[in-house]
Amino acid sequence: MQSQNAIEQQYQEAVDALVEKVQKDPYILAAIVAGSFSYAQVWEKSDLDVELIGRDAIRPTQSFFSLVENGVNIHANITPRNAFKQNIESAQQGSFMHSYFSHSTLLFSRDDSIQEWYDKNANLNNIGDRDKQFQLLNVVAGTLPNLIYAEKQFYVNKDCLTCFLTLLNIVQELARIEVLLNDEIPAREVIQPALRYNPDFFDRVYTDLINCEKNEAVIQGTLDAINAYLDARQFIFQPVLDYLAEQKVPRTITELNADLGRGLHDSEESLDLVCQWLTWKGILRQVAVPMKLTAKSQIAVEEPAYYYDGTDVKEDQVRLKGDIHTQIHRAVESLTETLEQDMYVVAAILTNNLAEDNVWEKTAVHITLILRDGTKFKQKQYQLIEEGIPMLVQLHTRGAYKKMLDQTLQGSRLHSILAESRVLFSRDGLLSADGDANFTIGDPSCLQVGERDKHSQLLNAAAFATTILAKTEKWFHLKQDYNYTFLYLIYLVRQLACIEALMHGETPRRKVIYQALDHNPEFFNTVFTDLLDKPKDKAMLGDALEQVDMYLEDNLQTLFKPLLDFLEESGEERTITDIYMHFGKRELALELACEWLAQKGVIEQFSAPVRLTKDSQTSVEEPAYYFDANNPFL
């Protein structure tokens, strides 16, 4: 193995070689490198993330390139100057885009305006109070769905394992909040700085949680600590409270999204849950207001509206009482009766599980509505309310929905949802058992996956698993942070669980780890269950990583079958561009798969010249691959 100094030298030489080539191309104005090379440490399995900025009239042959220099794989985006300017200036301070550029390095620029934009916008100290407020609101809005799900798993389903896995996601988001509160722009790994800023809290919900037995008392204590953390920081919700206080009258969620949502990602869903959460906490008052789903609908449904005057709401005004299951189903029936009267709604589909043992006071009903083609509607998603029950409704025209069904691969997340859904009503043959979709909505037997879709799903799942494995190995070998290694190992095991389910012809479900444990208990106990309740150490995690590597190697001919078949039938070197053209989709999974197979020696990697734009006179190098079915590795 190379020394760390030798590896870093190899990567520096790769960057220098790329810069030398693209500087000769007059259509490329600047280059920026991000990722580990720029702000952390590279190691032998790192790749390079590069942003290339071209002239405004540039004609790139494609927007994304896989390149190679000095044996280092490079993932490069190419963007015209005006589009780059728009992206970097519109990036909210503290956002992912801001973080990405703030942790990057400008390699060269022959355009003063690019240098100026970069210096002004891509720095770690550039975060104003307003942007910080909205970023905090963004993060907490993304945290709430996981927190509600974790509480449901613990209180309703009595599933400590799934609750623990969800808590790890929540802790990551809380770490982002902690970092932002300390005026730092969050990078990809945020738990380490959060531990420095607030060791008492994050030791309890992260370090101690990872290394102890996951019993009911521990999980309850963690949930209590997380809720107390958010309750103590209710100022995060201040933009919503200030807006409502200024209005002095109830404002519907549609109005909130229109007036306040511009500062939020996915504002329609984010503000819905934020306001619902504040209602549960007794901070906001909620009322129902009639609205129409489409421009021509004659039938009204109700959406929630919210009012804030700074006084607490009584507990009995914000909590459902009695038989929740009966109340929810009565509300679904009531809304269904209303929707059936709307001539523009041709079908309604219930897309979440409302069984008696799977609902509680914070359950929201999820419904998909299919509208007549040509129907005009302002939003694709609405938050409704029926008899006090929140209803999240998504709208699709018939043609758009049919297209989505036709493009849905068996074994995908959407396939899993649709196969377990229930048609509330339909006046259209699209949803019938003899319809022309590639599976029937509401038919659990359709959760079986056909061979073609299975191999496509396995290729994607395996490619992303190899990427997570590389990051896990980096934190184990290079960083020697065993808690964070375990965190990445959890993500990796979830991906392997999807692979295990797919190899058995099953669609991965939300709790896919249980499917995997049923099919392959020996392996998943070794790399997952047996590790959960023990203090994490080098020997334990090292053995788990070796087992994972062996699992991927033992199954690689199944996992990467479409790719290996294509390369074998070609009988010659094929560039990554050739591979993408053959499979018809530009997905990162293909190049990740090739890179891992080349690292393993299963396929050979070469390089071939490629031009970045249609007008370029100079070339860079992209990877090309060759596969010999008689490879002794196999």
Secondary structure, DSSP 8 states (H G I E B T S, - for coil): ---HHHHHHHHHHHHHHHHHHHTT-TTEEEEEEESHHHHS---TT--EEEEEEE-TT--BS-SEEEEEETTEEEEEEEEEHHHHHHHHHHS-TTSHHHHHHHT-EEEEES-HHHHHHHHHHS-TT---HHHHHHHHHHHHHHHHHHHHHHHHHHHTS--HHHHHHHHHHHHHHHHHHHHHHTT----S--HHHHHHH-HHHHIIIIIHHHTS---HHHHHHHHHHHHHHHHTTGGGGHHHHHHHHHH-S-EEHHHHHHHHGGGSTTHHHHHHHHHHHHHHTTSSEEEEEEE-SSTT--S-EEEEEEE--SS---GGGTS--S-HHHHHHHHHHHHHHHHHT-TTEEEEEE-S---GGG--TT--EEEEEEE-TT---S-SEEEEEETTEEEEEEEEEHHHHHHHHHH--TTSHHHHHHHT-EEEEESSGGGSTTSSSSS-TT-GGGGB--HHHHHHHHHHHHHHHHHHHHHHHIIIIIS--HHHHHHHHHHHHHHHHHHHHHHTTB---TTHHHHHHHH-HHHHHHHTGGGTTS---HHHHHHHHHHHHHHHHHTHHHHTHHHHHHHHHH-S-EEHHHHHHHHS---HHHHHHHHHHHHTTSSEEEEEEE-SBTT-SS-EEEEEEE--TT-TT-
